[in-house]
Each structure stands twice: as structure tokens, then as C-alpha cells.
Amino acid sequence: MKVSVLDIQGKDTGRKVELSDAVYGIEPNNHAVYLDVKQFLANKRQGTHKAKERAEISGSTRKIKKQKGTGTARAGSIKSPLFKGGGRVFGPRPKDYSFKLNKNLKRLARKSALSIQAKENNIIVVEDFNFETPKTKNYATVLQALGIENKKSILVLAESNNNVYLSSRNLKTAKTVTSSSLSTYELLNANKVILSEGSLEGIESNLSK
């Protein structure tokens, strides 16, 4: 599929680029997308939850009352989960929620995400640009020129660009990544995907292996 290349003023440069059907035109694999998004969210979990069980509660271990003759249930420790201040039964423990997926599945998921966005006409290609100094206003002006200032967007660059990254960092609805660090979740979480012209080769190279 061919897409027009825009400049940062939102005007058509008169050039078109060919987006590979092998990356942007496949039949999306929903299960691959589900697994990749699940992994992304799972890897972000800290897993530091912890509750004390009865063996970890500070308190006396003496038997608090005699076994028989009280008319109530027998009780052996003040740290019992049945009492206020006692330990918790099978409480949460620190856990690593991360899991692995093979590279081919992750590539398929990212290609599926790009194909979904391409099918919905949510991909914008802009010529490579840079800012002299990091300034949020500069990046906000680019989004406004592209008509997406009120939409969630992700900008994909060919390589790390500190001035562009810092200019976009303060905008809640904008995100900047490099072609080598694309994630399925971030692609689908955006309303518009902005691809810099220089990033196209890297994206297709990484996902066509």
C-alpha cells in the first residue's frame, strides 16, 4: 500500500512511500496480539504484594485458654487467623508475573497491530525532523499541524533522538519510541501511529525476519 509523506506542517510533500504488505497488510492474528499484550502488562507488574501469615506475626505462642470447659471453640495461639491481629491464611506473597514468548510470535503480534492500524487508516508517515532544543511547544505544534493534538499518538523514530523525545515527554497523549522498541500494546493503545520516513526500513527489517 502507498502512503503520502507529510512534512511537520502537515502538508503533502508530493512523495509517496510503499508500505510492505508483509508487515502492514497481513490478516491480524488476534491470539498473538492477546498474548503479546498480556506479556507487556504482566511484565509491568511489580509483584511486591505481601501479607504476614501466622508464623510471621509477632506475639506470644502460649495457649490462651484451656482446651476444654470454656463452652467455646478450642484455641491454641493468639496469632490464629480467627482472631483480630492474627496472621492471614494463604496471604499474597512476592511473585514474578513475567513470562516469555518466542520471537516469531511477538513479530506476528506487532505486524498484526500495524495491519490493524493501517486498515483503519490510522498510520501517518512524516519526513524525518529534529528540533534545535527540547521544547514541548514544538512537538505540540507538529501534532496540531497533523490534526491529532487531541488524540493519543505514538511517534516511531529510526533511532533515538533526545530533543524530540524530551519535547514529547510532557504531553500525556503522546509517546515516542524507536523502531527497534515497538510494542504491540503501545501500537494498539494509540489512536494514530506516526511513522518517521527513516523508521520504515528498520520496522520492515525487524519484522520481516
C-alpha positions, 0 to 999 in steps of 0.5 A: 500500500502507498502512503503520502509523506507529510512534512511537520506542517502537515502538508503533502510533500508530493512523495509517496512511500510503499508500505510492505504488505508483509508487515502492514497488510497481513490478516491480524492474528488476534491470539498473538496480539492477546498474548503479546499484550498480556506479556507487556502488562504482566511484565509491568507488574511489580509483584511486591504484594505481601501479607504476614501469615501466622508464623510471621506475626509477632506475639506470644505462642502460649495457649490462651485458654484451656482446651476444654470447659470454656463452652467455646471453640478450642484455641491454641495461639493468639496469632490464629487467623480467627482472631483480630491481629492474627496472621492471614491464611494463604496471604499474597506473597512476592511473585514474578508475573513475567513470562516469555514468548518466542520471537516469531510470535511477538513479530506476528503480534506487532505486524498484526497491530500495524495491519490493524492500524493501517486498515483503519487508516490510522498510520501517518508517515512524516519526513524525518525532523529534529528540533534545535532544543527540547521544547514541548511547544514544538512537538505540540505544534507538529501534532496540531499541524497533523490534526491529532493534538487531541488524540493519543499518538505514538511517534516511531523514530529510526533511532533515538533522538533526545530533543524530540523525545524530551519535547514529547515527554510532557504531553500525556497523549503522546509517546515516542519510541524507536523502531527497534522498541515497538510494542504491540500494546503501545501500537494498539493503545494509540489512536494514530501511529506516526511513522518517521520516513527513516523508521520504515526500513528498520520496522520492515527489517525487524519484522520481516525476519 
